[in-house]
Amino acid sequence: MASSARGAATAAVVCSARELVR
């Protein structure tokens, strides 16, 4: 479960960073 939560958080961060770079 912890892994899934961490994966979701990482995905959100990556998405945010990608949008920022955009």
C-alpha positions in Angstrom: 0.0 0.0 0.0 2.8 2.4 0.9 4.4 1.8 -2.4 1.2 2.6 -4.3 0.7 5.9 -2.3 4.3 6.8 -3.0 3.9 6.0 -6.7 0.8 8.2 -7.0 2.6 11.1 -5.2 5.6 10.7 -7.5 3.4 10.7 -10.6 1.7 13.9 -9.4 5.0 15.6 -8.8 6.3 14.5 -12.2 3.1 15.8 -13.8 3.5 19.2 -12.0 7.1 19.5 -13.0 6.3 18.6 -16.6 3.6 21.3 -16.7 6.1 23.8 -15.3 8.7 23.0 -17.9 5.9 23.3 -20.5 
